């Protein structure tokens, strides 16, 4: 939009009061995002970066201050004249709830609007348990974390990561529950969260949110192209291009665990031949057959041998365990090398407890990737292990929500109201999900079921 | 129902880690010899020295450092004060200590000061608490803690038989955002919800030890028929018991930490009906072993956890001996008829 058009579109009103015209939304959006992302920290920088006139910037900052979205109370460092007022984003204007659902654990966190975690908690949980039990636990923990924080701000968004590809509508807000796991079919988990916490919900795959977490709080620069590989019982990848998560046409990008590999005359999916179950099994065999003194000792003490034990044995110099880890690393390395040649990432990050506690696996992946990739691909490539643990999924989940809340199109729809909870799209979602929960299907008595998509469409749902 | 008394670790670490057992942190003879040759210097920054837990933990730390030929350069008692802890950590960051063993007294308030210790090149071993956002390997070396989630489960399991059906149950917990007490509180409520759905849990938070009695009184005023109370550690538990005494109200209480005073109350069959005991001496030993191994350049787990010990009036003498490595107090022995 040109500067003239912006001027004409601005709202006439008393200075210092919030403006409610949609005409101001584009410039308000632009300025808020410049401030929020740290690209501009003073009025002069905002004018220069946004190419908006001084009067418009002054007017819009007055509006954003009145909406409690920015703060200008601090002074910066003077460079010859008067010290400039710093323009800061108010990351405490709202709260974000985040949860990671894993096969064996549940993590929850509360974050501010910068995506910084304020409190987090993880506990063991069997995701094969009835969906009602997991939902009830998730709601209890969300309620606990809000109560414990003693903050009075409203929840602006909820981010959930699940151990499966997630098909979500492009654009618009979720108002139905996409299929994630067989045990959750017919469970209106999205509708229930929206109604309980009165906030929009964003859903992503675990590996996708972990990749985002690595980008936000790990050691990878924010505008990188990163291949993130999670190694556990399942092996999956997340791809971040220029700082944005690539999800694929159906949200299923990165299912590399299913790629066939060959090892010792066997051919099978990567996760079957190199995943943590195989590592643990190889460790148990080595312990029983006396090939690994370290693991045999664990077994003799009555302990159960896990993949982490094998990793620790390898780290301590146990030759058999080192070979087990190295073999897995080489198999993963072949697949990662093919991806690296295709995608030319600047960073490859290995995650999962096996990868994070073991240098042998990392070294084997590095060896194969460097050996099998084009020299240009590996020239500046960095291959590292994540240090974030399961926190990566929570940090990434918060980042997904924050990015969605402040995405230009959505932000424009709510900025003049001061909160995404006032966005027309979200008001519609509240209405639709309330109706859906009020009329559950008869065959799912425990948790209300989502309405059929055709029903929602007939009600004009965005999703 | 899963028994909380099977001496396994129930909780996950601050970043969702699975716990490493203390047996994984073993100092071999040549490790001790190498440590003695290096003459490491270690500083301790602790939340208080006025609890039995602290004293036993310190005893474990000092004994193990001595075995490794390391010196205790300083012991800082923060008395739960975040500013005092920050000042101490900043000073230690500039001093020639090799490692710092610290129990962070808060969350965000003390996070940066702890990060500065690690950035200064010291090995930082945290006890019981990790401020949100701090990561092992980057911001600290290792966390050594009790299985706090397991302690909360034990607290609930021991209280349950003493609470009649369909009653209210209270949790008195710390108002500060603290990993260890958060875990106990969450676990207690989870166990009750799963195993005693007839009970309703009400949580009340005390900002400091001084206000515990007052918080207890308002809870009792609100719920005169309170069927049971879980307090997240022993010192506030005794404050709560004194408040209950003053009102002449009988409410069964469980808590965490086998302190002397609460042990006597349990043995005398007072209001305390069960204690989820930590192993502070063993925890102190594990913290030092972790620091020494890391200083010797060996890999250490991000989180080592010690399981809790369920203590009742019937096993208090043996439990006291096991947890403290010393005889139970004379009062306890007398109350238990001299059995030992």
Boltz contact constraints between the chains, C-beta under 6 A:
constraints:
  - contact:
      token1: [A, 105]
      token2: [B, 16]
      max_distance: 6.0
  - contact:
      token1: [A, 107]
      token2: [B, 16]
      max_distance: 6.0
  - contact:
      token1: [A, 117]
      token2: [B, 132]
      max_distance: 6.0
  - contact:
      token1: [A, 117]
      token2: [B, 133]
      max_distance: 6.0
  - contact:
      token1: [A, 119]
      token2: [B, 132]
      max_distance: 6.0
  - contact:
      token1: [A, 119]
      token2: [B, 177]
      max_distance: 6.0
  - contact:
      token1: [A, 120]
      token2: [B, 132]
      max_distance: 6.0
  - contact:
      token1: [A, 122]
      token2: [B, 12]
      max_distance: 6.0
  - contact:
      token1: [A, 122]
      token2: [B, 16]
      max_distance: 6.0
  - contact:
      token1: [A, 123]
      token2: [B, 12]
      max_distance: 6.0
  - contact:
      token1: [A, 315]
      token2: [B, 299]
      max_distance: 6.0
  - contact:
      token1: [A, 387]
      token2: [B, 135]
      max_distance: 6.0
  - contact:
      token1: [A, 387]
      token2: [B, 137]
      max_distance: 6.0
  - contact:
      token1: [A, 387]
      token2: [B, 138]
      max_distance: 6.0
  - contact:
      token1: [A, 389]
      token2: [B, 15]
      max_distance: 6.0
  - contact:
      token1: [A, 389]
      token2: [B, 16]
      max_distance: 6.0
  - contact:
      token1: [A, 389]
      token2: [B, 17]
      max_distance: 6.0
  - contact:
      token1: [A, 390]
      token2: [B, 15]
      max_distance: 6.0
  - contact:
      token1: [A, 390]
      token2: [B, 16]
      max_distance: 6.0
  - contact:
      token1: [A, 391]
      token2: [B, 15]
      max_distance: 6.0
